[in-house]
């Protein structure tokens, strides 16, 4: 499809792609009754970008309610390129985009290839490893609070 991209997303839950539009609104104060503020509001088209945790049942893939997955990334096909470019420009510093957990390409095979390479950092949604407990889940004695709870 001309003017579209395939978006790859490693966030398990996916996200809503929607651009923000800036506008000025009145924000009067006692000192300045004519004061205004600039705010951002969602506007325009909303597209659900699938995450890899969505249903991957082959039967559901046939009727369009499943999700294509390559290398741990869910692929959302046919996203308007102009909308993606505007979203990406607004969200360039968003960690999933900055770290490569969300990306897009005009050619579907390029998106799939990069997704299969799987070169992205941790998303923060990885499964918890009870044998390697972070410090915030340890008691005063340095032992895992989770292991103590499981023994009860």
N, C-alpha and C positions, 0 to 999 in steps of 0.2 A: 504494500500500500504506500503510495507516495505521501510524503509529509508525515510519516509516523516513525516511532521508535519502539524497540522492545526494551522494557525496563526490567532489570534483574534486582531482586531484593532478598537479602539474607536475614532481615528482621523476621522472626517467626510469625508475628501477627500481621505483618504488612503495614500499610498506612494509607491515609487518604491524601491524594495529590490534589492540591487546590492552591492557586496563587492568592496572594494578599494584595489588596488595593489600598493605597494610602489616601486619606482624605482629612480635611481639617474640620473640626467640630467646635462649637462654642464651649468655652470653659471659663465663664466669668468668675472673677474673684472680687473681693471688696476693693482691693487696690486697683484693679484693672478690669472693669466690666466688659471690655471688648476683647479680652484675652481668648485665644483659640489654642487648640492642641492638635497635633497630627497623630492620627491613629491608623492602625492597619486592620482591615476587615477582610474576611474571606470573601471571595467573589468569583463569579464565573463557574466554569465546569468543574465538577468533582469526579475524580476517577479513583476507584479502589485499586491500589497496587497490592497484589497478593503476596503473602508471606509463605514460606515453605511449610508452616504448620497447618495450612488449610488442607482440606480433604484431597487425598491423592488417589482415591479409588478409581481404577480404570473405567468402570461403568460411568461414573460421574464425569470423567474426562470427555467421554463421547458426547454428552449433552451440554457441555460447556460450564458445568458448575464446579469442576475440579480445577487443579492448577498444574501447570507444567513445571517441572523442577530439573535443574541442571547444576551439579556440583554444590548442592545445598542452597542454591538461590531459586526462588520462585520467579517465573518469567511471566510478565504481563505484556501481551502483544497488542499492537495497534494503538499505542498512546500517541496523541497528537504531538508532533515535534515542537511546534511553537509553544504549546502549553508546557511541555517538559523543559524547554530551554529557559522559559521565564521562571518556572519553579526552581530550576537548578541555580539560576543566577541569584534568586532571592535566598536560597537555602544553602549557598556554597559552604558556609561554615558549620552546618549541621553535621555532627559527628558521623552519622551513617553515610553521608555523601562524601565527607572529607576523608574517611577511611576506606572507601570503596565497598561498603556493605550495600549501597544502592548506586546503581549506574545504569546507563542506557546506551544503545547504539542503533543507528539506522538499519544496519544489516543484522537480521536475526541470527545468522551463523556466527557473527563476531561476538554478539552478546552471549550466546551459548558457549563459545570457546573460552571467553574470559571467565564466565561463571564456572566452567569445569576446572579452570586453573585454580579457582578458589583462594585467591590471594587476598584475604581480608583479615583484619584483627578480630578480637573477641567482641561480640555484640553486647555482652552483659546479660544475655539470656541463656547462657550455656547451663547445662544441668549441674546441680550442686554435687560436689564430691565430699561425702561425709568423712572420708579418710584424710582429707587435706582441708581441714576447717579453717576459714579465715579468722583472724584474731577477734573480730567483733562477735564471733559466735563461741568464744571460749570464756569459761568462768574465771574467777580469781585464781584458781589453782592451775590454770593453763590448760585444763582438759576441755574437750568438746562438750558444750551444753546439749548438743543433739544426741551424742552417745549416752549421756547421763539420762536424758529423757527417754530414750529407747530402752534403757535397762529397767525403767520403772514398771 
